[in-house]
């Protein structure tokens, strides 16, 4: 049996089979070329998707109106204060003089022999307020706090540690003045209204003597017990702005000039410095310039993938592709269509110096933008972001969704939002006795708890302040972001929730002080704002009104005013918002992903075809090889027979001769 094809017959069987199979493999070459084209297109669409995503990311700085309202605040003498401003600040100049810095009140104890000296145990009650002409008026924003001093921490250092661990708005330290150790107690907050009043419940039974824990009592009002002495008086920061005296409890002043924050560094009476509030043009220019660059990068990517060179008659990988054409058209339409309902006095990009060039790219003229920035009647944010511009000063735009249709919407209000409240039916009692009339059970905005008032004699205002401070300082209420305001009129108390709307309510449900303080209180539930936007009923929640129909998703806030017609809201999705939404729709609609999926599917089909072809080629090669092996065997056999016959014939003369 022959082991090597062709050795017997002399035929080049392997060579013949190889040449025949090369012909049979030609369809494989066609498949490889087809797959290479699909892979190139796949890469091109991946590049296009990446470029589109990068461009969308660049839009984020333009879709927020706040980025176009950047304000700079500069104080000429920076040693006096640092100053910052937000978008609500109004441009202008101010003369500023800082006369005094706000200070925290500090108190000191008498001397003790060492930090280990035992002082006494009991309870310290800390209150904050204002001392004025012998009276102490509670700060209604701060609830009274208690600190328990146990026998185990009744030393000077133990009391210091207990105070510092209490988070009650004061701090304590021990100062050795050379003759002994003193406990120094300081209010953490500056300002006249944050002066300290300390009362004690001394375990030795005497809360007023200068022994035991009552050595730390402090009440500077007339008749009060002060066993501590003041080392630093509480004081407000004072300054003069354009001739107007300003007094604030903190050295951080946020409400002297709207949108401007002062952090006072030092006082210098008689020194006036200038504060300039200006619009930050550099930030706006940079944002728009970056937008133009990002669009041009995307445009260049699209051009490179889809261009056709007429001279060389060379097409690009995506020339004529409908997906690319659709994407390009959507982007250009989003940039070209004027914003007819934008309320900022601008409708097209060329008004801020952005315009198309012949090659489809954008160019940016910063000088034109500067003119618009300095024009107070123009709002650039409305050209790029989704912005609503109400005509009523007590109506503000909050937000919109992509579904909100551009438009000019008329606003009509039939009910103004209100807060829940409870008003006493009678003038309040002014003497609070512990265990007699010192508790109130309340349900505020659906949350219930009780408060206990400090016993004592009050006037109408101080009792209102005590109730407000106890409610606002209550952990159950504060943890639910519930705050109230308590006022009195002729001795009649009213508690009002800070929340607006139907979920706002104040109920006085019990407590031993209910009848003395409120009688049978008149409770009024809060109301949601009610109205229509463009004649279509909107959904009210508190002071917020949300549109339906064309104005679906448009949220506005009505902070006051009357019922009836309240003007209109001009709303438009700005160009950056339109582009962002268009690209999001492209991604959500899988404009590119569907093409990528289609190409991957085609590549999978090619691989399937290739596998089938490989199996077929294996069969063909086996058959051809078998045929030529048989031929090889047959020729080898015939050759052997021929050789045998030739040998026999060569012997015939020899036989005749014998």
Buried (B, 14 or more C-beta within 10 A) or exposed (E): EEEEBBEBBEBEBEEBBEEBBEEBBEEBEEBEEBBEEBBEBBEBBEBBBEBBBEBBEBBEBBBBBEBBBBBBBEBEBEEBBBBBBBBEBEEEEBEBBBBBBBBBBBBBBEEBEEBEBEBBBBBBBBBBBBBEEEBBBBBBBBBBBEBEBEEEBBBBBBBBEBBEEBEBBBBBEBEEEEEBBBBBBBBEBBBBBBBBBBBBBBBBEEBBBEEBBBBBBBBBBEEBBBBBEBBBEBBBBBBBBEEEEBBBBBBBBBEBBEBBBBEBBEBBEEBBBEBBBBBBBEBBBEBBBBBBEBBBBBBBBBBBBBEEEEEEEEEBBBEEBEBBEEBBEBBEEBBEEEBEBBBBBBBBBEBBBBBBEEEBBBEBEBEBBBEBBEEEEBBBBBBBBBBBBBBBEBBBBEEBBBEBBBBBBBBBBEEBBBBBBBBBEBBBBBEBBEEEBBBBBBBBBEBEBBBBBBEBEBEBBBBBBBBBBBBBBBEBBEEBEBBBBBBBEEBBBBBBBBBBBBBBBBBBEBBBBBBBBBBEBEBBBBBBBBBBBBEEBBBBBBBBBBBBBBBBBBBBBBBEBEEEEBBBBBBBBBBBBBBBBBBEEBBEEEBBBEBBEBBEEBBEBBEEBBEEBEEEBEEBBEEBBEEBBEBBBEBBEEEEEEEEEEEEEEEEEEEEEE
